[in-house]
Amino acid sequence: MNAHTRNELLSDKKIGDVFYAFGYSIPVSKTGKKLWPALFKRAIVYKLMTNELTANQIATGCKIPLPMVYDWKSANHTGQQWYYGQCQLNSLKLAVARQ
């Protein structure tokens, strides 16, 4: 009998709990490791760059070390998604400055 006949998914066996941070549900493995989705990291970095949250607030809310927040920020600077986010952020700053 395989996992599908027992109405279980293989991925369900790896998830032990769910952690909630800033309106997102973060899966937690049975070993206690938080499995941070890329979408969450991008959203958090965007909030950091727009000064909606500080690095300390993110570290405290996510219960992670402060250097990890800066690692996420560095990783997002190199990706294409960050490029589009940065362009949107710059456009927003220009629009506000023109008013």
N, CA, C and O atoms as a GROMACS GRO file, in nm:
protein
  396
    1MET      N    1   0.085  -0.117   0.000
    1MET     CA    2   0.000   0.000   0.000
    1MET      C    3   0.090   0.124   0.000
    1MET      O    4   0.182   0.133   0.081
    2ASN      N    5   0.063   0.219  -0.090
    2ASN     CA    6   0.145   0.339  -0.096
    2ASN      C    7   0.076   0.455  -0.024
    2ASN      O    8  -0.036   0.442   0.026
    3ALA      N    9   0.145   0.567  -0.020
    3ALA     CA   10   0.094   0.683   0.055
    3ALA      C   11  -0.036   0.736  -0.002
    3ALA      O   12  -0.121   0.785   0.072
    4HIS      N   13  -0.055   0.726  -0.134
    4HIS     CA   14  -0.176   0.781  -0.195
    4HIS      C   15  -0.300   0.699  -0.159
    4HIS      O   16  -0.409   0.755  -0.148
    5THR      N   17  -0.285   0.571  -0.140
    5THR     CA   18  -0.401   0.490  -0.103
    5THR      C   19  -0.441   0.513   0.041
    5THR      O   20  -0.554   0.483   0.079
    6ARG      N   21  -0.352   0.564   0.122
    6ARG     CA   22  -0.384   0.596   0.262
    6ARG      C   23  -0.424   0.741   0.277
    6ARG      O   24  -0.437   0.791   0.389
    7ASN      N   25  -0.443   0.811   0.165
    7ASN     CA   26  -0.481   0.953   0.165
    7ASN      C   27  -0.377   1.040   0.234
    7ASN      O   28  -0.412   1.136   0.303
    8GLU      N   29  -0.252   1.007   0.216
    8GLU     CA   30  -0.144   1.087   0.271
    8GLU      C   31  -0.054   1.129   0.156
    8GLU      O   32  -0.041   1.058   0.056
    9LEU      N   33   0.007   1.241   0.170
    9LEU     CA   34   0.106   1.286   0.073
    9LEU      C   35   0.243   1.273   0.135
    9LEU      O   36   0.260   1.291   0.256
   10LEU      N   37   0.340   1.242   0.055
   10LEU     CA   38   0.476   1.229   0.105
   10LEU      C   39   0.522   1.359   0.170
   10LEU      O   40   0.591   1.357   0.271
   11SER      N   41   0.483   1.474   0.111
   11SER     CA   42   0.524   1.603   0.167
   11SER      C   43   0.463   1.626   0.305
   11SER      O   44   0.522   1.694   0.388
   12ASP      N   45   0.344   1.570   0.331
   12ASP     CA   46   0.280   1.586   0.462
   12ASP      C   47   0.362   1.521   0.573
   12ASP      O   48   0.357   1.566   0.688
   13LYS      N   49   0.435   1.418   0.541
   13LYS     CA   50   0.515   1.350   0.641
   13LYS      C   51   0.633   1.435   0.685
   13LYS      O   52   0.688   1.414   0.794
   14LYS      N   53   0.673   1.530   0.601
   14LYS     CA   54   0.788   1.614   0.633
   14LYS      C   55   0.750   1.736   0.715
   14LYS      O   56   0.835   1.796   0.781
   15ILE      N   57   0.623   1.773   0.712
   15ILE     CA   58   0.577   1.893   0.782
   15ILE      C   59   0.525   1.855   0.920
   15ILE      O   60   0.434   1.773   0.933
   16GLY      N   61   0.583   1.915   1.021
   16GLY     CA   62   0.543   1.884   1.156
   16GLY      C   63   0.451   1.988   1.217
   16GLY      O   64   0.369   1.956   1.303
   17ASP      N   65   0.463   2.113   1.173
   17ASP     CA   66   0.388   2.222   1.234
   17ASP      C   67   0.386   2.339   1.138
   17ASP      O   68   0.444   2.332   1.030
   18VAL      N   69   0.318   2.444   1.176
   18VAL     CA   70   0.314   2.566   1.097
   18VAL      C   71   0.348   2.683   1.188
   18VAL      O   72   0.298   2.693   1.300
   19PHE      N   73   0.435   2.772   1.140
   19PHE     CA   74   0.476   2.891   1.212
   19PHE      C   75   0.415   3.011   1.140
   19PHE      O   76   0.417   3.015   1.017
   20TYR      N   77   0.362   3.106   1.212
   20TYR     CA   78   0.298   3.223   1.151
   20TYR      C   79   0.384   3.347   1.174
   20TYR      O   80   0.421   3.379   1.286
   21ALA      N   81   0.414   3.416   1.064
   21ALA     CA   82   0.494   3.538   1.072
   21ALA      C   83   0.444   3.638   0.969
   21ALA      O   84   0.438   3.608   0.850
   22PHE      N   85   0.410   3.756   1.014
   22PHE     CA   86   0.371   3.868   0.928
   22PHE      C   87   0.261   3.829   0.828
   22PHE      O   88   0.266   3.870   0.712
   23GLY      N   89   0.165   3.751   0.873
   23GLY     CA   90   0.052   3.714   0.789
   23GLY      C   91   0.076   3.596   0.697
   23GLY      O   92  -0.010   3.563   0.616
   24TYR      N   93   0.190   3.532   0.707
   24TYR     CA   94   0.223   3.415   0.625
   24TYR      C   95   0.228   3.290   0.712
   24TYR      O   96   0.262   3.296   0.830
   25SER      N   97   0.193   3.177   0.653
   25SER     CA   98   0.206   3.047   0.718
   25SER      C   99   0.334   2.983   0.669
   25SER      O  100   0.350   2.957   0.549
   26ILE      N  101   0.426   2.957   0.760
   26ILE     CA  102   0.556   2.900   0.727
   26ILE      C  103   0.557   2.754   0.773
   26ILE      O  104   0.541   2.728   0.893
   27PRO      N  105   0.575   2.660   0.681
   27PRO     CA  106   0.582   2.520   0.725
   27PRO      C  107   0.708   2.495   0.808
   27PRO      O  108   0.814   2.550   0.782
   28VAL      N  109   0.693   2.410   0.908
   28VAL     CA  110   0.804   2.372   0.995
   28VAL      C  111   0.820   2.220   0.983
   28VAL      O  112   0.724   2.145   0.999
   29SER      N  113   0.942   2.177   0.954
   29SER     CA  114   0.967   2.034   0.940
   29SER      C  115   0.955   1.964   1.075
   29SER      O  116   0.952   2.029   1.179
   30LYS      N  117   0.949   1.834   1.071
   30LYS     CA  118   0.938   1.758   1.196
   30LYS      C  119   1.064   1.771   1.280
   30LYS      O  120   1.062   1.743   1.400
   31THR      N  121   1.175   1.814   1.218
   31THR     CA  122   1.298   1.836   1.294
   31THR      C  123   1.302   1.976   1.354
   31THR      O  124   1.396   2.009   1.426
   32GLY      N  125   1.201   2.060   1.324
   32GLY     CA  126   1.193   2.193   1.380
   32GLY      C  127   1.247   2.304   1.291
   32GLY      O  128   1.246   2.420   1.331
   33LYS      N  129   1.293   2.269   1.172
   33LYS     CA  130   1.348   2.369   1.080
   33LYS      C  131   1.235   2.438   1.004
   33LYS      O  132   1.147   2.372   0.948
   34LYS      N  133   1.237   2.572   1.004
   34LYS     CA  134   1.137   2.647   0.929
   34LYS      C  135   1.176   2.644   0.780
   34LYS      O  136   1.291   2.664   0.745
   35LEU      N  137   1.077   2.617   0.695
   35LEU     CA  138   1.099   2.607   0.551
   35LEU      C  139   1.049   2.736   0.487
   35LEU      O  140   0.933   2.747   0.446
   36TRP      N  141   1.138   2.835   0.478
   36TRP     CA  142   1.101   2.969   0.433
   36TRP      C  143   1.077   2.971   0.282
   36TRP      O  144   1.170   2.946   0.206
   37PRO      N  145   0.954   3.000   0.238
   37PRO     CA  146   0.927   3.010   0.094
   37PRO      C  147   0.993   3.134   0.033
   37PRO      O  148   1.006   3.237   0.100
   38ALA      N  149   1.034   3.125  -0.091
   38ALA     CA  150   1.099   3.237  -0.160
   38ALA      C  151   1.006   3.358  -0.166
   38ALA      O  152   1.052   3.472  -0.153
   39LEU      N  153   0.878   3.336  -0.186
   39LEU     CA  154   0.782   3.446  -0.193
   39LEU      C  155   0.779   3.523  -0.061
   39LEU      O  156   0.772   3.646  -0.062
   40PHE      N  157   0.784   3.453   0.050
   40PHE     CA  158   0.787   3.517   0.181
   40PHE      C  159   0.912   3.602   0.196
   40PHE      O  160   0.906   3.716   0.241
   41LYS      N  161   1.026   3.546   0.157
   41LYS     CA  162   1.153   3.619   0.170
   41LYS      C  163   1.150   3.747   0.088
   41LYS      O  164   1.193   3.853   0.135
   42ARG      N  165   1.099   3.738  -0.035
   42ARG     CA  166   1.091   3.857  -0.121
   42ARG      C  167   0.999   3.962  -0.058
   42ARG      O  168   1.030   4.082  -0.060
   43ALA      N  169   0.886   3.917  -0.004
   43ALA     CA  170   0.792   4.012   0.058
   43ALA      C  171   0.854   4.080   0.179
   43ALA      O  172   0.836   4.200   0.200
   44ILE      N  173   0.928   4.004   0.258
   44ILE     CA  174   0.991   4.059   0.378
   44ILE      C  175   1.101   4.158   0.340
   44ILE      O  176   1.114   4.264   0.401
   45VAL      N  177   1.180   4.124   0.240
   45VAL     CA  178   1.286   4.215   0.194
   45VAL      C  179   1.226   4.343   0.139
   45VAL      O  180   1.279   4.452   0.160
   46TYR      N  181   1.114   4.330   0.068
   46TYR     CA  182   1.047   4.450   0.016
   46TYR      C  183   1.003   4.540   0.132
   46TYR      O  184   1.018   4.662   0.126
   47LYS      N  185   0.948   4.479   0.238
   47LYS     CA  186   0.906   4.558   0.355
   47LYS      C  187   1.027   4.623   0.422
   47LYS      O  188   1.018   4.733   0.475
   48LEU      N  189   1.138   4.554   0.420
   48LEU     CA  190   1.261   4.609   0.477
   48LEU      C  191   1.308   4.729   0.393
   48LEU      O  192   1.346   4.832   0.448
   49MET      N  193   1.306   4.714   0.262
   49MET     CA  194   1.356   4.820   0.174
   49MET      C  195   1.263   4.943   0.171
   49MET      O  196   1.308   5.054   0.144
   50THR      N  197   1.136   4.922   0.197
   50THR     CA  198   1.042   5.035   0.199
   50THR      C  199   1.026   5.094   0.339
   50THR      O  200   0.941   5.179   0.363
   51ASN      N  201   1.111   5.046   0.431
   51ASN     CA  202   1.110   5.093   0.571
   51ASN      C  203   0.978   5.065   0.643
   51ASN      O  204   0.946   5.131   0.742
   52GLU      N  205   0.902   4.968   0.593
   52GLU     CA  206   0.780   4.928   0.662
   52GLU      C  207   0.815   4.848   0.787
   52GLU      O  208   0.745   4.854   0.888
   53LEU      N  209   0.926   4.771   0.779
   53LEU     CA  210   0.977   4.695   0.893
   53LEU      C  211   1.127   4.716   0.903
   53LEU      O  212   1.194   4.739   0.802
   54THR      N  213   1.179   4.707   1.024
   54THR     CA  214   1.324   4.713   1.042
   54THR      C  215   1.378   4.570   1.044
   54THR      O  216   1.303   4.474   1.060
   55ALA      N  217   1.508   4.557   1.027
   55ALA     CA  218   1.572   4.426   1.030
   55ALA      C  219   1.551   4.360   1.167
   55ALA      O  220   1.530   4.239   1.175
   56ASN      N  221   1.556   4.438   1.273
   56ASN     CA  222   1.533   4.384   1.407
   56ASN      C  223   1.390   4.333   1.424
   56ASN      O  224   1.369   4.229   1.486
   57GLN      N  225   1.293   4.406   1.370
   57GLN     CA  226   1.154   4.361   1.378
   57GLN      C  227   1.135   4.230   1.302
   57GLN      O  228   1.063   4.141   1.348
   58ILE      N  229   1.198   4.219   1.187
   58ILE     CA  230   1.188   4.096   1.108
   58ILE      C  231   1.251   3.979   1.182
   58ILE      O  232   1.192   3.871   1.192
   59ALA      N  233   1.372   4.001   1.235
   59ALA     CA  234   1.441   3.895   1.308
   59ALA      C  235   1.360   3.849   1.428
   59ALA      O  236   1.349   3.729   1.455
   60THR      N  237   1.302   3.943   1.501
   60THR     CA  238   1.222   3.909   1.618
   60THR      C  239   1.093   3.838   1.578
   60THR      O  240   1.057   3.737   1.637
   61GLY      N  241   1.023   3.891   1.478
   61GLY     CA  242   0.897   3.832   1.434
   61GLY      C  243   0.912   3.694   1.374
   61GLY      O  244   0.823   3.609   1.388
   62CYS      N  245   1.023   3.671   1.307
   62CYS     CA  246   1.047   3.540   1.244
   62CYS      C  247   1.125   3.446   1.334
   62CYS      O  248   1.142   3.328   1.302
   63LYS      N  249   1.172   3.498   1.446
   63LYS     CA  250   1.255   3.420   1.540
   63LYS      C  251   1.377   3.361   1.470
   63LYS      O  252   1.404   3.241   1.477
   64ILE      N  253   1.449   3.451   1.401
   64ILE     CA  254   1.571   3.412   1.330
   64ILE      C  255   1.684   3.507   1.372
   64ILE      O  256   1.657   3.615   1.424
   65PRO      N  257   1.809   3.467   1.348
   65PRO     CA  258   1.920   3.558   1.378
   65PRO      C  259   1.921   3.676   1.281
   65PRO      O  260   1.882   3.662   1.165
   66LEU      N  261   1.964   3.789   1.328
   66LEU     CA  262   1.969   3.911   1.246
   66LEU      C  263   2.050   3.892   1.116
   66LEU      O  264   2.007   3.942   1.012
   67PRO      N  265   2.164   3.822   1.118
   67PRO     CA  266   2.238   3.804   0.993
   67PRO      C  267   2.158   3.732   0.884
   67PRO      O  268   2.183   3.752   0.766
   68MET      N  269   2.063   3.649   0.924
   68MET     CA  270   1.982   3.578   0.825
   68MET      C  271   1.895   3.677   0.747
   68MET      O  272   1.873   3.657   0.627
   69VAL      N  273   1.847   3.781   0.812
   69VAL     CA  274   1.768   3.884   0.743
   69VAL      C  275   1.854   3.949   0.635
   69VAL      O  276   1.807   3.970   0.523
   70TYR      N  277   1.978   3.981   0.668
   70TYR     CA  278   2.068   4.043   0.571
   70TYR      C  279   2.106   3.946   0.460
   70TYR      O  280   2.133   3.988   0.348
   71ASP      N  281   2.110   3.816   0.490
   71ASP     CA  282   2.134   3.716   0.386
   71ASP      C  283   2.019   3.715   0.286
   71ASP      O  284   2.042   3.708   0.165
   72TRP      N  285   1.896   3.723   0.336
   72TRP     CA  286   1.780   3.728   0.247
   72TRP      C  287   1.786   3.853   0.160
   72TRP      O  288   1.757   3.848   0.041
   73LYS      N  289   1.824   3.964   0.221
   73LYS     CA  290   1.832   4.090   0.147
   73LYS      C  291   1.938   4.080   0.037
   73LYS      O  292   1.913   4.122  -0.076
   74SER      N  293   2.054   4.024   0.068
   74SER     CA  294   2.161   4.009  -0.031
   74SER      C  295   2.119   3.916  -0.144
   74SER      O  296   2.146   3.944  -0.261
   75ALA      N  297   2.052   3.808  -0.110
   75ALA     CA  298   2.009   3.711  -0.211
   75ALA      C  299   1.907   3.773  -0.306
   75ALA      O  300   1.907   3.742  -0.425
   76ASN      N  301   1.821   3.860  -0.255
   76ASN     CA  302   1.719   3.921  -0.338
   76ASN      C  303   1.775   4.030  -0.428
   76ASN      O  304   1.713   4.064  -0.529
   77HIS      N  305   1.889   4.086  -0.395
   77HIS     CA  306   1.950   4.188  -0.481
   77HIS      C  307   1.997   4.128  -0.612
   77HIS      O  308   2.002   4.198  -0.713
   78THR      N  309   2.033   4.001  -0.613
   78THR     CA  310   2.090   3.940  -0.732
   78THR      C  311   1.985   3.879  -0.823
   78THR      O  312   2.015   3.850  -0.939
   79GLY      N  313   1.863   3.858  -0.776
   79GLY     CA  314   1.760   3.790  -0.854
   79GLY      C  315   1.680   3.884  -0.941
   79GLY      O  316   1.673   4.004  -0.915
   80GLN      N  317   1.619   3.828  -1.044
   80GLN     CA  318   1.538   3.906  -1.135
   80GLN      C  319   1.415   3.963  -1.064
   80GLN      O  320   1.374   4.076  -1.092
   81GLN      N  321   1.358   3.887  -0.971
   81GLN     CA  322   1.243   3.936  -0.898
   81GLN      C  323   1.278   4.065  -0.821
   81GLN      O  324   1.199   4.158  -0.815
   82TRP      N  325   1.399   4.068  -0.764
   82TRP     CA  326   1.440   4.188  -0.691
   82TRP      C  327   1.449   4.306  -0.786
   82TRP      O  328   1.412   4.418  -0.749
   83TYR      N  329   1.499   4.283  -0.907
   83TYR     CA  330   1.511   4.390  -1.005
   83TYR      C  331   1.375   4.456  -1.028
   83TYR      O  332   1.364   4.578  -1.027
   84TYR      N  333   1.272   4.374  -1.049
   84TYR     CA  334   1.140   4.431  -1.071
   84TYR      C  335   1.088   4.501  -0.946
   84TYR      O  336   1.027   4.608  -0.955
   85GLY      N  337   1.113   4.443  -0.831
   85GLY     CA  338   1.071   4.507  -0.706
   85GLY      C  339   1.142   4.640  -0.686
   85GLY      O  340   1.080   4.737  -0.642
   86GLN      N  341   1.272   4.645  -0.719
   86GLN     CA  342   1.348   4.769  -0.704
   86GLN      C  343   1.296   4.875  -0.800
   86GLN      O  344   1.286   4.992  -0.764
   87CYS      N  345   1.263   4.834  -0.923
   87CYS     CA  346   1.207   4.930  -1.019
   87CYS      C  347   1.075   4.986  -0.968
   87CYS      O  348   1.050   5.106  -0.979
   88GLN      N  349   0.991   4.899  -0.912
   88GLN     CA  350   0.864   4.946  -0.857
   88GLN      C  351   0.888   5.040  -0.740
   88GLN      O  352   0.819   5.141  -0.725
   89LEU      N  353   0.985   5.007  -0.656
   89LEU     CA  354   1.018   5.092  -0.542
   89LEU      C  355   1.068   5.227  -0.589
   89LEU      O  356   1.027   5.330  -0.535
   90ASN      N  357   1.157   5.231  -0.689
   90ASN     CA  358   1.207   5.357  -0.742
   90ASN      C  359   1.095   5.439  -0.805
   90ASN      O  360   1.091   5.561  -0.787
   91SER      N  361   1.004   5.374  -0.878
   91SER     CA  362   0.891   5.445  -0.938
   91SER      C  363   0.803   5.506  -0.830
   91SER      O  364   0.754   5.618  -0.845
   92LEU      N  365   0.782   5.431  -0.722
   92LEU     CA  366   0.701   5.480  -0.612
   92LEU      C  367   0.766   5.602  -0.548
   92LEU      O  368   0.698   5.700  -0.517
   93LYS      N  369   0.898   5.597  -0.528
   93LYS     CA  370   0.968   5.711  -0.469
   93LYS      C  371   0.959   5.834  -0.559
   93LYS      O  372   0.941   5.946  -0.510
   94LEU      N  373   0.971   5.813  -0.692
   94LEU     CA  374   0.961   5.925  -0.785
   94LEU      C  375   0.821   5.986  -0.783
   94LEU      O  376   0.806   6.108  -0.784
   95ALA      N  377   0.721   5.901  -0.778
   95ALA     CA  378   0.581   5.949  -0.777
   95ALA      C  379   0.554   6.030  -0.652
   95ALA      O  380   0.488   6.134  -0.657
   96VAL      N  381   0.604   5.983  -0.538
   96VAL     CA  382   0.585   6.055  -0.412
   96VAL      C  383   0.662   6.187  -0.414
   96VAL      O  384   0.611   6.289  -0.367
   97ALA      N  385   0.784   6.185  -0.468
   97ALA     CA  386   0.866   6.306  -0.473
   97ALA      C  387   0.804   6.414  -0.562
   97ALA      O  388   0.820   6.533  -0.535
   98ARG      N  389   0.733   6.372  -0.667
   98ARG     CA  390   0.673   6.468  -0.761
   98ARG      C  391   0.549   6.536  -0.703
   98ARG      O  392   0.508   6.641  -0.753
   99GLN      N  393   0.490   6.478  -0.602
   99GLN     CA  394   0.365   6.534  -0.546
   99GLN      C  395   0.391   6.655  -0.461
   99GLN      O  396   0.297   6.713  -0.407
   0.00000   0.00000   0.00000
